[in-house]
Amino acid sequence: MRAFQILIDGFAISALYALGATGFTLIFGVSGVLNLSHGAIMVAAAVAAWAAASVLNVGTYAGALIGVGVALLAAFATYFAVVKPIQDSRRIPNEEKEIFVLTGTLLWGIMIQELIAYFFTNNAKTVLPIVEGVVEILGVRTPKNEIFTAIVCCLVIALLWLLVNRTRTGKAVLAASMNPRGVTLLGLELTNIYIVVWAIYGILAGVAGVLLGMFLGVSSYSVGPLTASAFSIVVLGGLGSVSGSLIAAFVVGYLETLTAYLVSPAYRTIPALLLLVFVMYIRPQGLLGRR
């Protein structure tokens, strides 16, 4: 019974990680940006959903939408206030811009974390679940919201796949991830593509953050572990590889779940980080990375 419970919990948390890491990977694949404010944006979405539903009493569904909206605004703020000014700057040498972007997004994430702690304290917040109650599966009592979380994550990832592979906008994004220079030669504006990608990222991070708040609860202290997990996933899967990130998300998700059940929740991120170090030594490009 315990093994089946681990299987269910692991699938739910892995699906959440896959959803968040997909946007993280998409941004890097298209614009070469590793957004180290990722965990802060997810936590901001969850806390906003909690505040809207529990404090302002707007309702669970409206609270969830507000949380996603906050993540979308935070994603745009990250791009326009932090990333784009660095990328467009003539004072920073091109070979140093990646380091400046990493540092800028890291500091931006810390600022968001401190704002959350100041206005809402460091106490964990649990978003009101959209689906309440429990269901018994093979003798294991499982919250319906946990199953709902896994289903929503899989559906959103499927919709993203359809967007990228079946729409003109999605194909432009895919082309930009393969050859940005070629896209500009075709007359497409890269800035517009970047805005679309950051919008997609904000929605994915927002949905993942709200669902995580319903599933496990979050606090300002969650920012670091969430960013570390996302970074581990994209490196394990291969920088820029969405397929690799999906596989790595389930590896990391189940490693963390097993560690939480068999050792302690306090050490749940350690095995994934150790695996990351190991993979960087034997296969630096990750599972399905192109470089």
Buried (B, 14 or more C-beta within 10 A) or exposed (E): EEEEBBBBBBBBBBBBBBBBBBBBBBBBBBBBBBBBBBBBBBBBBBBBBBBBBBEEEBEBEBBBBBBBBBBBBBBBBBBEEBBBEBBEEEEBEEEEBBEBBBEBBBEBBBEBBEBBBEEBEEEBBBBBBBBEEEEEEEEBEBBBBBBBBBEBBBEBBEEBBEBBEEEEEBEBBBBBBEEBEEBEEEEBEBEEBBBBBBBBBBBBBBBBBBBBBBBBBBBBBBBBBBBBBBBBBBBBBBBBBBEBBBBBBBBBBBBBBBBBBEEEEEEBBBBBBEBBEEBEEEEEBBBBBEE
